[in-house]
């Protein structure tokens, strides 16, 4: 196999990878030994310190795992859902820290959460977390039933938006305290920003989802949105 894959996480902790590769007109899954001849790993940390690597592969031996384009989409959907679930956990943690800070810190004799602006920030964060949690649950259900990944794509797009808003708002609530290395907030927000800016481009996912919506038509889209169908096919689901 010859090719390049950028931004692969946790490479220093594993020497194996499953890669979607093109074999003529087919998309197949292959097993790649990262110690094999022809594989070059350039390691670096992302914004949160998570170990990453860019892989350059030149005529490296691989083992075919079989599968087809549908299997690749299922694997991508699982990856998107797992990353979205991890981001949801960081969002929940940041929201909890902001809520605790606003409840215990006082200004002019009142807790911060008593001020309308701060209360609005907390409410917006809670709403974004609830929306993200629902998106993750729907995406996970789709992955478990072997669906095509439309809800996983929609979930990742939503998470990318919510993650930036929650991180920014949490730092607004905590002020200068939240940017210090000693405070645990940055453990969540650095991860949120790094996941938001991951190589999995939301624009590409949005384009794929938009194409599926266009092919399904407006009636199928509406039934999918209200959960009358499981997939964007117009076929009634259970």
Secondary structure, 3 states (H helix, E strand, C coil): CCEEEEEEECHHHCCEEEEEEEECCEEEEEEEECCCCCEEEEEEECCCCCEEEEEEECCCCEEEEECCHHHHHHHHHHHHHHHHHHHHHHHHHHHHHHHHHHHHCEECCEEHHHCHHHHHHHHHHHHHHHHHHHHHHHHHHHHHCCCCCHHHHHHHHHHHHHHHHHHHHHHHHHHHHHHCCCCCHHHHHHHHHHHHCCCCCHHHHHHHHHHHHHHHCHHHHHHHHCCCCCCCCCCCCC
